[in-house]
Amino acid sequence: MADSTWQAVIEQLQKNLGDSFAALGAGQLDWGGLGVDLLSQLLILMVYLALYAGIYLVLVTVLKTLVGQKRAGGLVFAHIRSGLRYLVGLVFLLTVLAQFGAGPELLQSVAKAGFIALGFYVAWLVLGRVIAESMQRAHLDPSIRQLVDNLFSVLLVAFGAVTVLAQFGFDVLSIVAGLGIVGIAVGFAAQSTLSNFIAGVTLLIERPFRIGDWVTINGQDGKVVKIALRTTWLRTRDNIFTMIPNDSVASSEIVNYSTEGAIRLNIPVGIAYKESAEAARQVIMPLLDQHPEVLHVADMQPRVLLSSLGDSSIDLTVQAWIGPDNLDVQPTIKAELLEEIKTALDKAGIEIPFPHLQLFIDDAKGLRPVLEPLYPKLAGK
């Protein structure tokens, strides 16, 4: 039953395909002859594949023997092997096309296009290496190097693709004009993306901050972890990643805490009016001298200054410098110093006041008229 069903299906497929080719003017198909022809072509193709694979292996073995085992593991030999693999593949492709009846013009166009593509690949390797070494000698920022590499690769690939298509009779001017029209349309449709891209290029050139700097952008405090072409990535002190569009970054105020190295902590401390500012200074200064993260260099000595006379307290400002390596833990150092100052002032008996209000009533009886009926003893006083 199953054999008869499969036989019926095969016969129906043959009939349908035969009728379709007959309608196209190809005549009736000879299924037996077609099967023999396909099998023979497949066998020939396998022979060619084995032949060229063997040629490639022999050539690679010979080259390894000539250059030595040590050099064979280098990057230059890897590129040579890739080029050799490409050439063998190109010859194999030409052989396959000729096997299936491709004309001399098509074969010649494919050969030219293949060699042109290989030339662009070699140019990409050589020029890319030269550009990379030049940027390294110029000590350019890694983000700028990445931008230049990407632009160079895109331009070379686009020019190479247009040149290869020209070998097959395509009108290069029409292609370029079409790409221009498409680019204009895409530009109108993606104005925000292009704006962020241009702003990203501007940031990479002007370099108001680098990767690893602590900055404040649009009120957001964080460490720069990546400068992409469209966004800038920050990591906050709470380990939260924030992506800010470059257009917004370029048009906002940027505060960079890492540019000048060490930074100064300003810690406000208030003491009561009855206390002495000098006494408080004598208590606080030893804490600053003993803290391991507080710098003690020229022009960066810790100090305790009387900054203002407030409504309820004498306002002091404790100034301490910390190094750029401690920017990550700046809030922790500030909190440690503040806690130590509070503990030391309490031990010394120096009062830290809280806001309070003292009220004086002149020529007023206050609450006495209200309290006299309740407490007659007050009337005699």
N, C-alpha and C positions, 0 to 999 in steps of 0.2 A: 504493500500500500504506500509506504513512504517513498520507495524508489520510483513508483509511477508518478507520484506527486512532484518530486523533484524534476523528473523528466519533462513533465508538462510545463513546469515553471521555466526551465531552460529553453524549451522550444518556443514558448511565448515570448521570452526576452529576445531570442534570435529573430523571431518574426518582426517584433516591434522595431528593433534596431535596424534590421534590413529594410523595412518599409521607410524608416526615417531617412536613411542614406539614399534610398532610391528616389525619394521626393526631392532630395538635394542634387540629383543628377549624378550620383556616384555609382548607380547601378546596384545590382544585387551583390551582397557580400559573400565571399567565399570563406566561411568560418574556419574551415580546415587550413586553407592557405594563410589566412590571417594569423591563426595561432602559431603555425610554423614560422612565419616571418617574425612575429614578436619574440618568440623563443630564441631564434637565431640572433636577432638584434641584442637581446638581453645577454646572451652568451658572449657576443663580441664586446659588449660594453664591460662585462666582468673581466675579460681578457685585458682590455685597455687599462682598466682600473688597477689590476694586479701588476701590469707592466710598469705603469708610471709610479706606483707605490714602491716597487722594487728599485726603480731608478733613483727615486728620492732617498731611500734608505742607503743605497750604495754611495751616493754623493755625500750624504751627511757623515757616513763612516769614514770616507776618504778625507773630508775636511777635518774631522776630529783627530785623525792620525797626523795630519799636517800641522795643525796648530797646537796639538798637545792636550792632554786631559785637563790641565789646570785652566788654560784659556778657554777650553770648550764650555766651562761652566760660567763664563762671564756674560755681561750684558751685550757686548758687541757680537759675540758668536750667536746669541739668541736672536738678535735682529737679522743676522745673515741667514740663519736657519729659517726664520719667518719669510724672508724674501725668496729663498730657494723653494720653500713650500708654495709660495704664491705663484712663482714661475711655472712649477710643475703642474699646479692646478690650472693655470691659464692654458698651457699646452693641452692638457687633458680636455678642457672645455672646447677648444678649437677642434680637437679630434672627434669629440662627440657631435658637435655641430656638423662637421663634414660627413660623419657617418649617417646622419639623418637628412642629408641633402642640402645643407646650407650652401649658398652661392659664394663665389670668391669675394664679392664686394662686402658681404656681411662678415665673412671671416677676417677680411682685412680691417674692417671697422672695429670688430671685437678685439683684434690684436693691438691696434693703435690705442683703443680705450684702455686696455689692460696695462700697457706700458706707461701710458700717461698717469693712470692711477698709482702705479708703482713709483713713478717719479715724484708725485705729490707726497706719497708716504715717506720716501727718503728725505724730501725737503722738510717735511714735518719733524722728522727725527733730528736732522742736522740743525735747522734753524731754531727748533725748540730748545735744543741743548745750548746753542749759542746765547739765546735770549735768557734762559734760566741762569747761566753762569754770569752774564752781564748784570742781571738784577741782583744776584747774590753778592757780586763785588761792590755794587752800589748800596748794599745794606738796605734794600727796600723792605717795606713791611710785608709779611707773608700774605696778607689779604690783597695787597696790590699785585703781588706775584701771581696769585690765583686768578685775579681779574685779567691780567695781561695774557696768561696762558689760555684762558677760556676764549677771549676775543681772538687771539691768534688762531686757535683751533677752529673756531666757527668760520672765520673768514677763509682759511685755507680749504676747509671742507666745502664751503659754498662755491668758491672759485673752481675747485677741482671737479665738483659735480657738474657745473655748467660746461667746463671744458670737455669732460667725458661725453656728455649728451651731444655736444657739437659734432662728435665723430660719427654719430648716427643720423645726421641730417637735421637735427633740431635747430631752430632759429634762436641763436643766443640772445639777440637783441629783444626778441619778443618775450623770451623767458625773463630777462632782466626787467623789462617794462612791466610784465605781469607781477613779478615779485614786488616791484615798487608800488603798484596799485594795491596789492594785498597788504603790504606793509603800512600804507596810509590808512587802509580800512582797520587794520588791527590796532594802529595807533589811536584812532578815534575811539575804538571799542575798549581799549585798555589804558586810558589816560592815567588812572591812578597807579597802575603797575609801572608804567613808564616813568611817572613822576618819582616813585620810590626808587626805581633803578637809577635814574640820574642823580637823585640825592645820595644813593649808596656810593656811586662813583665819586661824588664830591667829598663824602666823608672819608673815603679811602685815600683821596689825594691830599686833603687838608689835614687829616689825622688829628682831630681834636681829642681823641682818646684811642687807646690801643687795647688789644685783647689782654685781659688781666687787670685793667684799671678799675678803681672804684669811682663811680660817677653818680650824679643825680641828673636825670633827664625827665622833664615834665613832672617834677615832684617825686619821681620814682628813684629810690636809692638802690643801687645794686652793683655787681661786678660784671664787667663785659666779658662774655664767654664766646661770642661769635659776632662777626660783622659780615652779614650776607649782603647780596646786592639789593634785596628788597626790605629786609628787616634787620634790626639790631637786637641781639639777645642779651638779656641781663639775668643774673642770678641774685636774688635778694638775700638778706641775712637769714631769712626763714627758709632758705633753700627752695624758693619758688622761682621758676623760670618765667620771664616776661619777654614777649616779642613786641617791639615798638617799631612801627613803620618808619622807614628812613626819611620820608618826607616830613613826618612830625619831628623826628630827631633834628634834622637840619634847620628847622624853623623855630626851635625852642632854645631856651637857655641851657647850657651844659656846664655843670660844675664837675671838675675833675680833681679828685683828692690825691691822685697818685703821681701827677706830673712833676711836682716840686720835691718829692721825697717825703721827709718827715712832716707831720702835721701836729697842730697844737690843740689840746683839749682844754676847754673853758668850762669849769665846773662852778656854778653859783652856790654860795654858802651864806646864810644869814645868821647873825648873832644879835643878842639883845643889846639895847642902848646902854645898859649898865655895864656891859662887858668891854674889854679892851681889845682893839683890833690887833695890837702887837702881841698880846697874850695868845690870841687865837692863831696868829702866824707862827709863834714859837711851838705850838702844838702840832700844826699841820705840816710844817716844813720837814721834820724828820720822816714823816710818812712818805713824802715825795722822794726824799733822798734814798730811802730803803727799798722802794718798789723796783723790781728788776727790769720792768719795761719802760720806765721813765728815763729819757735821755738826759745826760749831763755833759753837754758840749758847749763850745763857745756860741753865744747868741741863742742858745736853746736851753737855758737854765730854768728850772721850775721856779715859780713865784706865787706869792699870795698878795693880791692887790685889793685895796678898798675901792670898790667901783662906784658905789652910790650910797646915799642915806635914804632908806626907804621909809614908808609910812609906819612900819612896825619893827624894823630891824636895820642893823648896819650890814649892808650887802658887800660881801667879799667875792672875789673871783679867783679860783685856784687854777693856775695855768701850768700844764704839764705837756711836754713834747714826747711823741712816740714815733718810732721808725716806720718806714713804708711796709715792712714785713708784718706789722701788727695791725694793718688796716682791717683785716678780716675779723679781728677780735677787739676792735675799738670799743664797742658798747660794753664788752665784758670788763675791760680795763677801767673804763669810766665808772662802772658800777662798783668795782672793787675799791677804787679810791674813795668814792662817795661813802661807802659803808665804813671804811676805816676812819674817815674824817668824822663821821657821826659818832662812832664809838670813842674816839680819842677826845672829842669835845665833851662828851658826857662824863668820861673819867676825870677830866680836868675841871669839871663843874662849870663849864661855860654854857650858858643857856642858848638854845636855838629857839627863838620865839615863834609863835603862830600869830596870824593877823587878829588883832582885837581892837575894840573901840571903847574909849572912855567918854562918858556923857556927863556934862556939867549943866545944871539948871540954875540960872541966875534970877533972883527976885520972883521965885515961884514957891508956893507952899507944897508942891508935890502932892503926895497922897494923904497928907495929914487930915484935911477936911473929911475924907472918906473913912479914915480909920478911927477918928475920935469917937463917933457914936458907938463903935464896936468895942473900943478899948478906952474907957473913961480915964484910965490912968494917964493917958497921953495928954489930956487937957491941962493937967497941972504942970506939965513940963514946958 
